[in-house]
Amino acid sequence: MGLAYNVYLNSDKIFGCKTCKTHLASHDTIISRNFRGQHGKAYLFNAVVNITQAEAVERNMTTGRHIVRDINCRQCKETVGWKYDKAFEASEKYKEGKYILEAELLCTVY
């Protein structure tokens, strides 16, 4: 396997890892701000970069049962949120393939 290079986003507002400031997502890719994570406020994103994904697990969440996987910053390995792989409730299907980043674990990078 070759070297893994970080992706650098070009946007007016960029969210990064609070620990190492690695770019994770552009403000433009937020779908919703109306989410809660383990650390409080969280955002639903359409796309994120510079992450690694853990194994998929089934979790009972506030909105029902989901198959999710934790996502970690590729640079410092800190957990920054999770990815929805599958939603069992029809009303939650829009989350499939989307990412949650927790506000407490992010910083704004310019």
C-alpha positions in Angstrom: 0.0 0.0 0.0 1.3 3.5 -0.9 1.4 6.6 1.1 -1.9 8.2 2.1 -2.0 11.9 1.4 -4.5 14.2 3.1 -7.1 16.0 1.1 -7.2 19.8 1.5 -10.6 21.4 1.0 -11.1 24.8 -0.6 -14.1 26.5 0.9 -15.1 29.6 2.9 -15.6 27.5 6.0 -13.9 24.2 6.7 -14.4 21.9 9.6 -11.3 20.1 10.9 -10.3 17.7 13.6 -10.1 19.6 16.9 -6.9 17.6 17.9 -4.8 18.0 14.8 -6.7 20.4 12.5 -6.8 18.0 9.6 -9.6 19.0 7.1 -12.7 16.8 7.5 -15.6 18.6 5.8 -16.7 21.7 4.0 -19.5 23.8 5.5 -21.2 23.5 2.0 -21.8 19.7 2.6 -23.9 20.0 5.7 -27.3 18.5 5.3 -28.7 19.1 8.8 -27.6 20.7 12.1 -30.4 19.1 14.0 -28.5 16.1 15.4 -27.1 15.0 18.8 -24.0 12.8 19.4 -22.4 11.5 22.5 -20.7 14.9 23.1 -23.8 17.1 22.3 -24.5 18.9 19.1 -23.7 17.2 15.8 -24.0 17.8 12.1 -25.1 15.5 9.3 -22.8 15.7 6.2 -23.1 14.5 2.7 -19.3 14.0 2.4 -16.2 13.9 4.6 -12.5 13.5 3.8 -9.4 12.3 5.6 -11.1 9.7 7.7 -10.8 5.9 8.4 -13.8 3.8 9.1 -14.2 1.1 11.8 -16.2 -2.1 11.4 -20.0 -1.8 11.0 -22.1 -2.4 14.1 -25.8 -2.4 14.9 -26.8 0.3 17.3 -30.1 1.3 18.8 -30.2 5.1 18.6 -32.8 7.8 19.5 -34.3 7.5 16.0 -34.4 3.7 15.9 -32.1 0.8 14.9 -29.2 1.5 12.5 -26.0 -0.1 11.2 -23.2 2.4 11.7 -19.5 2.6 11.8 -17.3 5.0 13.8 -15.1 7.3 11.7 -11.7 8.5 12.9 -9.4 11.3 11.8 -6.8 9.7 9.4 -4.0 11.9 10.8 -4.4 11.5 14.7 -6.8 8.6 14.9 -9.3 10.4 17.1 -13.0 9.4 16.7 -14.8 12.3 15.2 -18.3 10.8 14.5 -19.9 7.9 12.6 -21.3 6.9 9.2 -24.8 5.5 8.7 -24.6 2.3 6.6 -28.2 1.2 7.0 -31.4 2.4 8.6 -34.2 0.0 9.4 -37.0 2.6 9.6 -38.3 3.9 6.3 -38.4 7.5 7.6 -34.6 7.3 8.4 -33.4 5.9 5.0 -32.2 9.4 4.0 -29.3 9.0 6.4 -27.8 5.9 4.6 -24.3 6.7 3.3 -24.2 10.0 5.2 -21.8 11.1 8.0 -22.2 12.6 11.5 -19.5 14.8 12.8 -19.7 15.9 16.5 -19.3 19.7 17.0 -17.3 19.2 20.2 -14.7 17.2 18.3 -14.3 19.8 15.5 -12.6 23.1 15.0 -13.0 25.7 12.2 -10.0 25.7 9.8 -9.6 28.6 7.4 
